[in-house]
Amino acid sequence: MRIARILFGISGLLLLSGCYKPTYDDGPLVSMLTKEQRLCREWQINELNDAPFPTNTTWDFEEDGDLDIITNDNGVNTSNTWYWFWNSDKSGIVVSNFGGTEIDISKLSRNKLHFDINGDEYTCTSNN
C-alpha cells in the first residue's frame, strides 16, 4: 500500500510538471515573491544585445505604475517618469510613453531582469 501511494504521488508530480509552463522563458520556475514584488525595484541596465550598455541607466518600477528612468551620460543626469502596466498574461509590460510598446520579459527574478524591446535584448541587475 505504501509503494502505491509513493507511485501515485510521483505520477501526479510528473503529470503536473508536464502541464506547467513558466511565464518567463529563462525563469525562475518557482518564486516565493509575486511578479510585482520582483519587478518593483530599481534595475541597473548592464547590457544591450550582449554588449555593455553605453550609459549609466536605471529603471525604477513603482507599484503605483510609475517608471522612473534615470540616466547619467558623461556626468549629465536626466530623469523621466513614465508609466507601466502588465500585459494581459503578465509575461511582459506595456510602457505608455513608448507609445504603448510592449516589453517582453524573458527572466524576472529578485535580482535579474532580462527583457526585449523591438528585438533588442536588455540585461539588468538589482541590488534591492
N, C-alpha and C positions, 0 to 999 in steps of 0.2 A: 504494500500500500504506500509506503514511504517513497519508493522508487517511482511509482506512478505519479505522485504529487510533484516530485522533482522534475520528471519528464514533462508534465503538464505545464509547470512554471517556465521551463526552458523553451518549450514550444510557443508559449504565449509571448515571451520576450522576443523570440525570433520573428513572430508574426508582427508584433508592434514595430520592431526595428525596421522591417521591410516596408511598412506603410509610412514611417516617419520621414518627412523631408524637412531639413533645417531651412530656415528663412534665408540665410546667407550662405553663399557657395563655400566660403572659406571659414565658416564657423562664427561663433562657437556652436557646438552641437547642443550643449546644455549650459544654462547660466542661472545663477540664483538672483540676478538682477533683471529687472524688466528692460525692454528695449529703450524706453525713455530714460531710465536711470543710467544705462550705459552711454547713451548719446549725449545727454545733457551735462556737459562739462567743457573744459577748454581743450582744444585739439591743436597741436603744432603740426603744420603741414611740412613733411620732411622730403617727400619725393613726388615728382610728376613724371610718369612714364619711365620709372626706374632710374631717373637722374635726379640729383639734388635740386630741391625747389629753389628758384632764384632769389626769393626774398624771405625774410623772417615774417611768416604769416601765421596767425592763429584764428581759428573759428571757434567761437564760444556759443554753444547752443544752450538756450534757456528754456525751462519748462513752459513758460508763457508764450512760446513761439518766436521770441526774438532770437536773432542770429547776429552776434557782433563779430565783424571781421576786422581784425587789426593787423596792419602791415607796417613793417619797418624796412624801408628800402634806402640803403646808404644813409641812415640817420634821419630820414624823413618819415614821420609817423602819419598814417592815415587810418581813420576808423569809420566804419559804416555799420548801420544797423539795418538788417534785412529781416525777413520773416519766413519761417519754415513751418511745414506740417507734414505728417506722414502720408504716403500714398495709400491706396485702398487696402493693400495687403501687408503694409508695414515692411516691405522689402526695400524701401527707399524713401526719400523725402522729396518734397517739392519746395523750391525756394522761389517766393513770389517775385523778388527783384531780379531774377534771371528770366523774367517773362513767363514764370510758371514752369521752368525747366525741372525735369525730374532727375534726381541724383540717385543712381543705383548703388546700393551698398553691397559689397561682397564680403566684408568682415566687420563685425561690431562686437568687440569685447570691452572689458573695463579699461584697457589701456591701448588698444589698437583699433583703428578705423581705416578701412580701405573703401574707396568709392570711385565711381566713374561718372564723368560729365562729358557727354557727347564723344565718347571714345577715348578720352584722356583719363589715365589711371592715377589716382592720388593715394598716397600712403601717409597716415598721420599717427602720432602718439600722444598720449595724455599722461600727465604726472599726477592727476587728481585721484 
